Each structure stands twice: as structure tokens, then as C-alpha cells.
Amino acid sequence: MKVSDCITNGEWCIPEYIVNRDSNLATHICNITLPVDDIPDMLCWASVPDGILTNKIAFRTLNGIGQRTVWANSLWNTHTPPSRSFITWRLLNNKLPTDENLRKRGCFIVSICCFCLQESETSQHIFFDCPVTSNLWEWLRKGTNQSLDCTNCLLMLIGGLSISSKMVQQLVQSIIIHTIWVIWRERNQRYFHDKKQAMTTLFNTILSEVNQSYNLSLVKGSPAMLDYNVAKLFNIPFKVKRITPIHGTSWKPPSAGVFKLNCDGSSIGSQPCGSIGIVIRDSDSNFIGAICSNIGHATPLEAEFSACMLAIERAQHMGLTNICLETDSLQVVNAFRTKLGAPWKMRARWFNCLKFCYGIICSFVHIPREGNMVADVIAKNGQGLSLYSTQWWSSPPSFINSLLLRDSLGLPFSRLA
């Protein structure tokens, strides 16, 4: 038996023996949307929303995702020169050619720390235990007023991530990386060229490197004394992120004879439960109707598409032929314009909606969330409905009356940035 044998006049016609044997399966099949027009079959990659298999996805599937480390972004970023990060990376993996590691490779050499001339040279000693280089770490602790564990590179990098201020966090991580680089460069100068620099020179080198690194960063400080003191210590411009309101966004009624459908999707939880909200108004801002629905498990993208598809289906049911759909999802708007990007699970239903839209006067418009507040509140209300249930209002419910009034008066909503 073929699938086409179970379809008659564009509708499911499940054989009776299948219904008797497994009624749940028959119900599940009948809930699958059939396309109005024939659309070509396509292979879909189930793990991605649009079902398209790219080279990137194939590579990750075949090779798996590598081990993730919490300190990777601290080490490899756009504002730290790779030559500096590389030294820290080698230290973390114990791959620097210190006397200790050279001995492990079979080089029989006399070893002594070129800084203190008291202990044999190991990675742990020259970077953290040596009384000479430990002055650099003590200066870092006091200058930044942070309680860092300066006996281990990994613990320092992880400890820097716990700093609340983004600016100070980035500066501390940059200081750690450049201090390790300065120590290793000074070690090589003393070891191979018999050249020795004063400790103040090393301090100034670190200050200069950190200053140049910060100039490549886009992060800004907060108006706190810690940020100010650290910026003053390193002689860097104290860039403060100013909180300014974005230009207010207000809902605008459509042109005469046009019905505007605002739609929004909501998805909450680690195992996301989706809900959708739609409000329909005319050119005089009159309330025509609203609908919310609990759609069960759905990602945020699936919830947004479900909201737009239900809005189109509702317009078709009401016989509306001149509509404007507004959503705060750019992906939905782009999918309408390009016919690409819709979740593969909703492909047939999406194409049915597009066919209806192309047969009437229909426009898709993107609006910021602040201009879509009524649909947003209705969608969140749908989270309280029972699973897969839908509610329709022919008169406005009380919980959106104040928002409808604001929209009818053209009052804007603003947000801080």
C-alpha cells in the first residue's frame, strides 16, 4: 500500500483495518496536514529546523563536537594576540620546553632557575613559585583587588570568569596571558642571550600590552569604583556603557479596508511548551477577535511559525481578503518573502498558507516586540491552557484592555539598552 492510497480528494481516508488495529496511529496520521498543491518530495535532516543538510552539519555529525573548556574563550579571542595566547595554551598543556620537559625528552642538562638561581627550572616554579616572578602576580592581586589563586594557571583563568564586571574580567584575563608571555620572553632572554631586565621594565611591558589589547575590545565598564580603579591602574580610557532608552515603538492601525493580524509565539522551559497568540483589528483600531492556543512541545521558532500559520488560517476562515500580518520574528518574514527557512515539520501547512496569501492582498511586516505587546501577552496566556486547547475571544478579555487602549491612542513602548 502507498501513502497515496490513503488520500481521497485531498483528505485522509484511512482504511478501516488500520483504524481497528491502531486507532492512535490513525488519529496521528489524520492530524498530518496535506498540501493543497503537489510539492516535490525532499530529504530532510531531522536534527535541524529547516531540514537542510549542510557541510558544517555533516562534519559535526561525523566528527562529533570536541571537548569544551570553560577557559577557551578567555584564551582565544579577538583582542588578545595569538602569539601571547599560544604561550599560555602550551603552559596549560605542559608543553613549554623548560629544563624539566627537556629532561623528559632525554636531554641531560644542568638545571637552575634563571630568575632566583636557587631551584631547578620547572614550569610550575618559574611561573608561579619563583620568589622573583611571584612579585608580578602579587601586583596583579593587589592592583585588581581580586582574590585569585596565583599558584596555578588554570585556576587563575577560571577564577577570572567569576568576576561580575565584564571589563575587569576581560582585563584580568588579559593580564594573566600577557604576564605569562612576559615571564617566558624574559626567561629566554636570560637563558640564551644573558640579558636581564629590571622588574619595573617587566611591569611597564605588561601595562603596555594590556593597554593595546583593551583598545581592540568593545566591552565597556560599569559605573562602579572597581572598574574605575582598574582602568586608572592600566591607564586605559574608562568607557562606561550608558543606559539610554531606544526610540519608542507604537502599534499603528492599518489602512482603510485592511485588517491587521498581530501574532506572536511563546516557548518556555527546558522541554519547551509552546503557545501562540493572535489579535485582529481593523483600520479604526476596533477589536475584531483574538485567539490563543497551547501547541505542546515546540521550539521558539516553531511557535512563531505556528502563530503566523494559525493567523492566516483564521483569516481564511473569516473570509478576509485584505490583511496585514505583523510579527516580531524576522525569520518568519524572510520565510514568507523567500519561501525558505520554514521548519521542515511544518512544510506542507506553510505552503498551504502561502498559497492562500498569494491569492489575496496580503503583506508580512516585521515589528519590534514593543509594538507587538498585545499578541505577546495573549501568547503567554496560552501557557495556562490545557495541552492542545484553543480559546477564541470575540470581545477583548480584561487582561489586554489597557494594552489595546495604549495602541489605539498611539502611545509607544520603550526599552533600555
N, C-alpha and C positions, 0 to 999 in steps of 0.2 A: 504494500500500500504506500502511496505517495502522499505528501502533505496536501497536494492539490486535490486529492480525492476527498478531503475533509472540508473543502471550501465550496460553497454554492452561492452564486450571485454576490460575491464579496463578503460573505459571512461564514462563520464556522458552522459546520454540520457534522458533529462528532457521531460516529457510528454507535449504535445502541450497545453493542457488546463491550465497547471501551468504557461507556458510562457505567454499565453494570459492574464491570470488573474493577474500575478505579475511578470513583466519582470525583475525588480530589484532583486527579490528573486532568480529567475532562474540564473541570472548572478552571484550572490553571491555564489550559490551552485556550479556552473561550475568553480569558482576560487578556490574551495577547492581541495587540492592535494589528489589524491587517491594513496594508497600504491600499489607498483608493486606486492609484495607478501602479502599473508594474514598474518596479525599480530593480536595477541589477543587483544580483547577489554579490556579497563581498566577504572575504575572510576577515574576521575581527580578532584583534588581540585583546583578550578579556581583561587583562590587568591594567589597561589604560582607558580613560574615559571615552576618547573618540575611536578606539579600536584600531588605530593605525600603528603598525609595527615599523619603527624607525631603527636606523643603525645603532643609535645610542641605547635604545631599549634592548635590542638584540645582544649588544656587547655586555650590558649589565646582567642580562639573564644568563648568558653563557659563563661569564666570569664571576658573577656574584659581586656584592658590594664589599669593598675592602674594609679592613678593621678601622673603626672610627676612634679617634683620640680627642679628648676634650681640649687639648692644648694645640691642636693643629692650626686653628685659625689665628691663634696668638703668634705662632711662629711664621706662618706663610701668609702674607697679606700684601696689600699694595703700597703701604707706607714704610715697610722695612726692606732694605736691600737684600736680595737673596744671598749675597756673599756673607752677610752677617748672620742671617738665619741658618745658613748651612753649617757654620761652626757650632751653633747651639744644637742643631739636629745631630751632628756627629757626636757631640758630648753626651746627648741623651741616649745614644745607641752605643756609647763607649767605643767609638771608632777613631778617636783622635790619636795620632802617633806619638803618644807620650812614652817615656822610658819604660813604663810598666807594660804597655801594649807591645812595644818593640821587643821586649824580652820574651813575651809570649810567642812572638813570631820567630824566635831563635836568634835574635841579636844580643850578643853578650857584651853589655856596656856597663860602665860605672855610672850610677845614677845619683843625682843630687838636685834638689830644687834650686833653680837659678834665682829665686826671689829671696828666700830666707837662708839658703845654704846650710840647712840643718837636717832636712828629711829627704828621703828618696822621692823621685818625681812620680806621682800618680795623678790621674785626672781629678780624683777627689781632693787631693792635697793642694795642687796648685790653684784650683779654682775656688775652694771653699775652706780648707783647713789651714792654709798658709797664713801666718800672722801678718804678712805684708799685704796680700790681696784681700784679706778679710776686712781691711780698712775701707775698701770700696763698698762692700756690702753693708757695713755699719753706717756708712754715709747714706746709702740708699734707704735704709730703715728709718734713720732719723729725719732725713730730708722729706720723705713722703709720709711720715707718721703712720707707717703700716707695720703690723707685726708679721713679717714674712719669715718663713723658715729658710734661712740663708745657708743651710748645710746641704741642700740638695736642689739641683736644677729643676727637676720635675715638680717638686713640692712648691717651689717659688712660682713657677708658671701657673699651676693650679690655684695657688693662693691669690695670685693677682686677679683671677677671674671672679673672686668673691667680693671685690671692691665695688661699692654701689655706684660711684661716679664713673661714667664711661670714659671721660677724659683722663682721670687719674689711672684708671685701669689700663688704658692704652699706653700711657706714659710709663707706668711701672713695667709693663711687658717689654716695651722698647728699651728701657734702661737695662733690664736683665740681659737681653740679647746683645746689646752694644757693650755692656761690661764684660761679658764672656769673650766677645770678639777682641776687645782691647787687651784683656789679660793674655789671650793666646798670641796676639800680634807682638806684645811686649816680651812674652816668653821666647818667641822665635828670634826677636832682635837680640836678646841677651844670649841666647843659645848659639846662634850661628854667626852673629856679627859683633858680638861683645860690645853692644851699645845699650846703655842704660838711661832711662828717662825718669825724671823725678815724679813722685806721686801726684803733685799738683798738675803736671802735664797730662797725666792719665785722666785726672778728673776733668780737665778742660776739654780733652778729646771726647769723653763721654757726653759732656754737656753739648758740645757742638754737633755730634752725631744725632743725639736725641732731638735737638732743635730742628735740624734739617728733616729728620723723619717726621716730626709733628707737622711741618709745613706741607707735607704730602697728604696729611689726614684731613678728613672732612668733619670729624667729630668735634662737637662744641661742649664747653663746660657748663656747669650749673652755677647759679649764684650762691655758692657756698664757700666758706673760708678755706676748706681743704683744697678746692680747685684753685682758688686764688693764690694760696701759699705755694703750691706745687708749680703753678705757672710762673710765679715770681722766681722760684729757685732755678728753673731752667731757662729763664729769660725768654719766654715764648709769649706771643700775643694772647691775651685772655679773651677768647671768643666765647661769648655767652649765647646760648640758644634762647632767643626771645619768644615768648608765648604771645602770638598775635592771632586774632580771630580771622578766619578765612571769610571772604565775601559771602554774605548770606545767600542761601538758595531758597527760593519760594516756588510753590506749585502754581502753574498758570493754566487757566481754563483753555480748552481747545477753540478752534474757530467755529463759527456758526454751522450747525448741522453735523458736527463731528462729535463722536463720543470718545472720551479718553478713558482707557483702562490702565490703571496703575497696578503693577503686580510685583510681588517680592516672595522670596523663599527663605526659609529658616531651617537650619540644621544644627542640632545641639547634642553634645555628648560624645564620648569616645567611640561608642557604637551609635552613630548619629541617627536620630529620629527626625525626619523631615516634615515640615508643614509649609503651607503656602497661603498667601492672602491676596485678594484682588478687590479693588474698589472701582466702580464705574460711575462716571459723572459726565454731565453734558456741558455745553458751551456756557451755560449760565451758572455753573458750579453746583447744579442741583444733583442731589444724590439719587442715583438710579438703582444701585444694588451693590452688595458686597458678598464675597464668599470666602470661606477659609476651609481648609481640608488638611487632615493628617494623612500623609502619604507613606508612613512607615519608614523603614531604613532607606536613607538617601544621603548622598554627599551634598555639600553646599551647591555644587554646580548642577547636580541633578534636581535639587529643589528649585533652583532658579528657572531651569528649563520647564519643569513641571508647572510652575506658576504661569509662565507665558503660554504654554500649550492649553492649560485649562481656561485661561482668559480668552484665547482665540475660539476654543470650543464653546464657551459661554456666549460669545458674540455671535457665533453661527447659530446657536440655539435661539437667541433672541432676535435673529434676523437683522442684525446691524450690518450695514454695508459701507459705512464710512467711519473708520476707527483709527485711533492713535494709541499705540501701546507704549507705555513708559516703564522702564526697569532700570535698576541701578547696577545691572550686570552688563559689562561691556562684551563679555563672551557671547551672551545671547544676542545682542545687537549685531555683532560681527557674524554670527552664525546665520542670522536672517539675511544679511547682505551678501554673504559669500556661499551659503549653503554648505558650509564646512564647520566642523567643531562640535556638532551635537553629540551627546553620549550615544554610543552605538546601541545601547539597550532601548533607546527611545527613537531610533532612526525612522521606523515606519510611521509612528504617531507624529513626529516632527514634520515629515514630508507631507502628511495629510493636512497639517495645519498650514504649511507653506502654500499648498495648492489653493486652500480657501482664501488666504491672504492675497494671492496673486489675482484672484477673481473679483476682488472688491477694491475699494480705495483704503489702503492700509499703510501705516508708517510705523516704524520702530524708532524710538527715541531713547537715548541714554540720559539719565538724570542722576545727580548725586543723591546719596542716601537721605540727606536733609530735605530734599524735595519729594521724597517718597515715603514720608513718615506714616501716613495712614495705612498704606499697604504693609509696611513693616510691622506695625502694631497688630494688624489683623493676622499676619502670618504667625507672629509669636503667640497669639491667642489660640491658633490651631494646635499648638503643642499640648493644650489641655483637653483636646477632643479625644475620643476613643479611637483606636487604631483603624485607619482607612475610612473614617467617617467624614462627612462634609456638612457644612452649615451654610445656609443662604439667608441673607437679610434683605428684605425689600424696603425696609426703613432703617435708618442708621442706628446701630447699637450705641448704648450710652458711653462706652469706653473710647469712642472715636469722635464724639461730638465736638470736643474742644479743638481737636486737630482739623476737623472739617471746617470749623469756623475760622481758624487761622488761615487755612488755604483759601477760603472764599474771600477773605479780606486782603490776601496777598502778602501776609506777614512772613518774613523769611526766618529760616532756621540757620544758625551758625554753629561752627565748631572751632575749637582751638587747635593750633598747630605749632 
